[in-house]
Amino acid sequence: MHDRTGIYSGVIMLASIMALTKVRSAIIILLGAGVFCLFSYTVNAAGKYDGSIICVPTSVTECVSEGECRAGTTESENLPDFFIVDMKQKMIVSKDKTRLSVIKLIDKTADELTLYGTDSRRSWILMIQDKTGRMSASVLGAGESFILFGVCPSL
């Protein structure tokens, strides 16, 4: 009489491999669908911000790499008194239109809009709260950074 445990083990192993393959395929499909849904949500939620948003910094602080920080004004730090966030063009433009920066990434959650960008020498992050229009921003450069707080009343 033959010992059939080897045959049964092979059948069980084959069934396990097939089941794992189905599970792996299902996971890949679900992950793909999840990413698609998340991307769609981000794009659709940003629809509220299709136009322009005016932002006014009310507080500016400059910090240097040595650890020292000091309060300043937009004028003392050579920053615009207000700027326009142009969502259609994906640009941030100064009031006199002499300064502009491309928005590289837009992230929209249920409570806030966050924009990311870079220009020739600096990187920046701008966050606007939906309900209040309050904004926070950081501008980062070599050996210095600026922290800005303010409002974007057009929300």
Summary of the structure (lengths in Angstrom):
residues: 155
radius of gyration: 25.7
end to end distance: 82.4
largest distance: 95.6
contacts: 385
relative contact order: 0.14
helix: 29%
strand: 41%
